[in-house]
Amino acid sequence: PHPTPPHPASSSSRKCIVAMARPRRCGKALVAAVALSLLAGVSLAPTFLTGAARLARATRSGWGFRSDAARRALPWDAEGQKQEEKAWEVFSSEFTKAAEAGELMGDPCDRGTITARYAGLSSLFGGDVALEMIRKEPIVLFWSTQGITESYQYLKSLEPPNQNPSALDAVRKNPKLLTIPAFEYQRTSPSLESLAMSANAFDALRPLGPGGPFIGITTVFIGFLVATRFVLKLIAPVLEAAGLNWW
């Protein structure tokens, strides 16, 4: 016996039922997806609003999307945010009154400005090196990112081909080199070797505190006088025997 073919009417009915069921399933899936998206958007809104505010501050600092300053404004860059907060803590503890007032002699130094400047410094030297420099000389955060960049670029232009000494090593040991404007470097034309030597001296005397450079210079000067007097006493008999009055 041959199987009975399906009735055309019944086959058409099943196709219609399947066709009607598919939009319903798709509609339910679409509604569920929209609901989940709305819930996720509501839960993440505060985080992304915070990130947008940080991104705006980084853009105003002159770096925008072309540097790590904008990237650190993103909410998932937790390490960059921690370093910015640490930089603010160091700055506010060193310059308490300026941090509380939010400005110094008309120049803004509020929390947002300082963290944005640190973000620019971090994009130039890296987070760890920038934080090390701020711990040594938090006064660097009073200078704009653009000014610091121009000064560093001039110092980089003085590097020899073998990069010895290197501009990075000099400013890392003495971050105050970044506070000297580029036009002043161009006017005085110092050598990178002399700047590196002074940076080494400053860094060696840093454990003595803020008065370390003064103590070091005074000690060297007194030592020079004592050594000169000692040498003169040694050669005085020889000069007198030769009939020379050296004094």
RODO-2510 file (C-alpha; in nm, 4 decimals, decimal comma):
residues 247
     n   res          X          Y          Z
     1     p     0,0000     0,0000     0,0000
     2     h     0,1146     0,3509    -0,0799
     3     p     0,1333     0,6138     0,1968
     4     t    -0,1395     0,8696     0,1868
     5     p    -0,0006     1,2098     0,0831
     6     p    -0,0653     1,4947     0,3232
     7     h    -0,3731     1,6920     0,2593
     8     p    -0,2901     2,0250     0,0981
     9     a    -0,5140     2,2086     0,3352
    10     s    -0,3619     2,0538     0,6475
    11     s    -0,0043     2,1219     0,5211
    12     s    -0,0837     2,4859     0,4558
    13     s    -0,2330     2,5185     0,8026
    14     r     0,0835     2,3835     0,9669
    15     k     0,2993     2,6243     0,7632
    16     c     0,0839     2,9138     0,8706
    17     i     0,1061     2,8114     1,2369
    18     v     0,4890     2,7832     1,2163
    19     a     0,5134     3,1174     1,0358
    20     m     0,3001     3,2829     1,3042
    21     a     0,5018     3,1250     1,5865
    22     r     0,8384     3,2425     1,4564
    23     p     0,7630     3,6170     1,4862
    24     r     0,6297     3,5586     1,8371
    25     r     0,9530     3,3838     1,9415
    26     c     1,1617     3,6537     1,7730
    27     g     0,9539     3,9217     1,9392
    28     k     1,0034     3,7677     2,2833
    29     a     1,3776     3,7392     2,2253
    30     l     1,3917     4,1004     2,1080
    31     v     1,1998     4,2223     2,4116
    32     a     1,4301     4,0247     2,6434
    33     a     1,7411     4,1642     2,4734
    34     v     1,6124     4,5217     2,5010
    35     a     1,5277     4,4715     2,8681
    36     l     1,8723     4,3334     2,9465
    37     s     2,0353     4,6217     2,7594
    38     l     1,8340     4,8755     2,9573
    39     l     1,9228     4,7085     3,2875
    40     a     2,2912     4,6956     3,1964
    41     g     2,2829     5,0587     3,0878
    42     v     2,1268     5,1723     3,4151
    43     s     2,3762     4,9752     3,6252
    44     l     2,6803     5,1010     3,4306
    45     a     2,5633     5,4597     3,3880
    46     p     2,7408     5,6026     3,6975
    47     t     3,0679     5,4364     3,5971
    48     f     3,0573     5,5652     3,2421
    49     l     2,9494     5,9130     3,3536
    50     t     3,2517     5,9238     3,5813
    51     g     3,4714     5,8073     3,2972
    52     a     3,3230     6,0734     3,0676
    53     a     3,4036     6,3449     3,3201
    54     r     3,7614     6,2216     3,3508
    55     l     3,7881     6,2032     2,9731
    56     a     3,6719     6,5637     2,9437
    57     r     3,9372     6,6769     3,1915
    58     a     4,2060     6,4897     3,0018
    59     t     4,0923     6,6428     2,6727
    60     r     4,0973     6,9943     2,8201
    61     s     4,4555     6,9374     2,9346
    62     g     4,5627     6,9362     2,5705
    63     w     4,6200     6,5640     2,5156
    64     g     4,2800     6,4424     2,3995
    65     f     4,2461     6,1049     2,2333
    66     r     4,6012     6,1055     2,1001
    67     s     4,7607     6,0065     2,4303
    68     d     4,7270     5,7936     2,7408
    69     a     4,5600     6,0826     2,9218
    70     a     4,2364     6,0042     2,7388
    71     r     4,2859     5,6312     2,7797
    72     r     4,3315     5,6689     3,1569
    73     a     3,9963     5,8448     3,1715
    74     l     3,8237     5,5217     3,0801
    75     p     3,6566     5,3492     3,3766
    76     w     3,8381     5,0178     3,3385
    77     d     4,1866     5,1665     3,3690
    78     a     4,1938     5,1187     3,7448
    79     e     4,5719     5,1326     3,7782
    80     g     4,5925     5,4719     3,6078
    81     q     4,3174     5,6060     3,8324
    82     k     4,4977     5,4832     4,1442
    83     q     4,8181     5,6554     4,0352
    84     e     4,6310     5,9787     3,9691
    85     e     4,4784     5,9664     4,3165
    86     k     4,8207     5,8995     4,4675
    87     a     4,9661     6,1959     4,2785
    88     w     4,6879     6,4159     4,4185
    89     e     4,7608     6,2920     4,7709
    90     v     5,1305     6,3772     4,7349
    91     f     5,0536     6,7201     4,5907
    92     s     4,7859     6,8112     4,8462
    93     s     5,0053     6,7050     5,1383
    94     e     5,2940     6,9187     5,0106
    95     f     5,0856     7,2229     4,9099
    96     t     4,7924     7,2009     5,1486
    97     k     4,6689     7,5598     5,1251
    98     a     4,6867     7,5704     4,7473
    99     a     4,5044     7,2371     4,7210
   100     e     4,2290     7,3585     4,9562
   101     a     4,1905     7,6887     4,7719
   102     g     4,1985     7,5215     4,4320
   103     e     4,4216     7,7910     4,2848
   104     l     4,7541     7,9656     4,3376
   105     m     4,8092     8,3175     4,2091
   106     g     4,5276     8,2742     3,9592
   107     d     4,6530     7,9378     3,8321
   108     p     4,4057     7,6510     3,8919
   109     c     4,5341     7,3644     4,1030
   110     d     4,2133     7,1864     4,1967
   111     r     4,1872     6,8093     4,2054
   112     g     4,0710     6,7757     3,8448
   113     t     4,3456     7,0005     3,7093
   114     i     4,6215     6,8284     3,9050
   115     t     4,5123     6,4765     3,8104
   116     a     4,4825     6,5835     3,4453
   117     r     4,8368     6,7236     3,4548
   118     y     4,9601     6,4019     3,6102
   119     a     4,7847     6,2074     3,3340
   120     g     4,9761     6,4127     3,0767
   121     l     5,3022     6,3513     3,2631
   122     s     5,2214     5,9815     3,2776
   123     s     5,1570     5,9656     2,9040
   124     l     5,4983     6,1229     2,8474
   125     f     5,7095     5,9132     3,0861
   126     g     5,4902     5,6213     3,1951
   127     g     5,2893     5,5866     3,5139
   128     d     5,5614     5,4528     3,7441
   129     v     5,8264     5,7054     3,6385
   130     a     5,5781     5,9939     3,6548
   131     l     5,4740     5,8985     4,0079
   132     e     5,8395     5,8684     4,1108
   133     m     5,9042     6,2182     3,9761
   134     i     5,6015     6,3609     4,1579
   135     r     5,7164     6,2088     4,4860
   136     k     6,0515     6,3826     4,4392
   137     e     5,9208     6,7174     4,3154
   138     p     5,5420     6,7615     4,3419
   139     i     5,5902     7,1250     4,2374
   140     v     5,6075     6,9968     3,8777
   141     l     5,2275     6,9649     3,8825
   142     f     5,1970     7,3443     3,8881
   143     w     5,3198     7,3471     3,5263
   144     s     5,1021     7,2723     3,2259
   145     t     5,1429     6,9544     3,0271
   146     q     5,2240     7,1506     2,7131
   147     g     5,5054     7,3449     2,8813
   148     i     5,6582     7,0294     3,0296
   149     t     5,6407     6,8546     2,6936
   150     e     5,8154     7,1407     2,5140
   151     s     6,0944     7,1480     2,7743
   152     y     6,1450     6,7733     2,7545
   153     q     6,1484     6,7757     2,3750
   154     y     6,4230     7,0390     2,3809
   155     l     6,6275     6,8291     2,6240
   156     k     6,5744     6,5256     2,3995
   157     s     6,7134     6,7239     2,1072
   158     l     7,0413     6,7637     2,3013
   159     e     7,0949     6,3900     2,3364
   160     p     7,4004     6,2428     2,1614
   161     p     7,3468     5,9485     1,9252
   162     n     7,4385     5,6970     2,1971
   163     q     7,1938     5,8646     2,4403
   164     n     7,4609     5,9001     2,7078
   165     p     7,3638     6,1059     2,8957
   166     s     6,9929     6,0720     2,8331
   167     a     6,7296     6,3402     2,8862
   168     l     6,5020     6,0892     3,0576
   169     d     6,7672     6,0008     3,3142
   170     a     6,8350     6,3692     3,3840
   171     v     6,4715     6,4707     3,4385
   172     r     6,4035     6,1539     3,6344
   173     k     6,6752     6,2472     3,8832
   174     n     6,5874     6,6170     3,8842
   175     p     6,2268     6,6702     3,7708
   176     k     6,2616     7,0459     3,8224
   177     l     6,4424     7,0542     3,4883
   178     l     6,0958     7,0234     3,3341
   179     t     5,9847     7,3504     3,4956
   180     i     6,2381     7,5539     3,2948
   181     p     6,0678     7,6817     2,9783
   182     a     6,2009     7,5691     2,6434
   183     f     6,2702     7,9279     2,5362
   184     e     6,4931     7,9728     2,8422
   185     y     6,6899     7,6635     2,7448
   186     q     6,7250     7,8074     2,3954
   187     r     6,8451     8,1409     2,5337
   188     t     7,1061     7,9998     2,7727
   189     s     7,2058     7,6953     2,5597
   190     p     7,3169     7,4619     2,8413
   191     s     7,4694     7,1272     2,7574
   192     l     7,2908     6,8097     2,8494
   193     e     7,6114     6,6872     3,0160
   194     s     7,6115     6,9771     3,2638
   195     l     7,2404     6,9330     3,3337
   196     a     7,2914     6,5609     3,3905
   197     m     7,5789     6,6270     3,6320
   198     s     7,3704     6,8710     3,8348
   199     a     7,0802     6,6238     3,8323
   200     n     7,3089     6,3524     3,9715
   201     a     7,4221     6,5879     4,2477
   202     f     7,0671     6,6898     4,3372
   203     d     6,9505     6,3314     4,3452
   204     a     7,2421     6,2262     4,5660
   205     l     7,1682     6,5075     4,8130
   206     r     6,7915     6,4516     4,8126
   207     p     6,7931     6,2252     5,1245
   208     l     6,9176     6,5271     5,3230
   209     g     6,5859     6,7014     5,2703
   210     p     6,4907     7,0333     5,1062
   211     g     6,8138     7,1909     5,2313
   212     g     7,0241     6,9155     5,0784
   213     p     7,1584     7,1188     4,7826
   214     f     7,2533     7,4093     5,0098
   215     i     7,4283     7,1747     5,2514
   216     g     7,6095     7,0039     4,9656
   217     i     7,7271     7,3282     4,8034
   218     t     7,8391     7,4701     5,1384
   219     t     8,0273     7,1506     5,2225
   220     v     8,2061     7,1493     4,8869
   221     f     8,3001     7,5160     4,9236
   222     i     8,4371     7,4706     5,2763
   223     g     8,6234     7,1589     5,1674
   224     f     8,7801     7,3526     4,8816
   225     l     8,8999     7,6266     5,1197
   226     v     9,0455     7,3732     5,3643
   227     a     9,2218     7,1829     5,0855
   228     t     9,3622     7,5054     4,9408
   229     r     9,4943     7,6159     5,2794
   230     f     9,6535     7,2738     5,3339
   231     v     9,8292     7,2814     4,9956
   232     l     9,9573     7,6331     5,0551
   233     k    10,1059     7,5293     5,3875
   234     l    10,2895     7,2453     5,2166
   235     i    10,4396     7,4558     4,9424
   236     a    10,5059     7,7653     5,1588
   237     p    10,8603     7,6574     5,2671
   238     v    10,9536     7,5840     4,9069
   239     l    10,8311     7,9234     4,7934
   240     e    11,0098     8,1015     5,0755
   241     a    11,3352     7,9174     5,0001
   242     a    11,3075     8,0305     4,6420
   243     g    11,2538     8,3882     4,7593
   244     l    10,8964     8,4046     4,6344
   245     n    10,6364     8,5857     4,8417
   246     w    10,3223     8,3969     4,7344
   247     w    10,1012     8,6004     4,9670
***
